């Protein structure tokens, strides 16, 4: 059981690293721009849009805490049924 939860945790961490590296590499470009000009504002808007795309459409780890809890509860219910039939 501990091995499965460890695999889930590693999978979540790897997907978070993939999304975060793409997201923050775009943020790092804004550090080169020192003035408040149109490009800076446009770039900030672009970063915000990408954040919401990652959060809602690609089901990134930022917003997927609740479905994983539901899956763990379902898994526990399945295990309980299996243990009852075995014993």
ABEGO torsion letter per residue (X at the ends): XAAAAAAAAAAAAAAAAAAAAAAAAAAAAAAABABBBAAAAAAAAAAAAAAAAAAAAAGBAAAAAAAAAAAAAAAAAAAAAAAAAAX
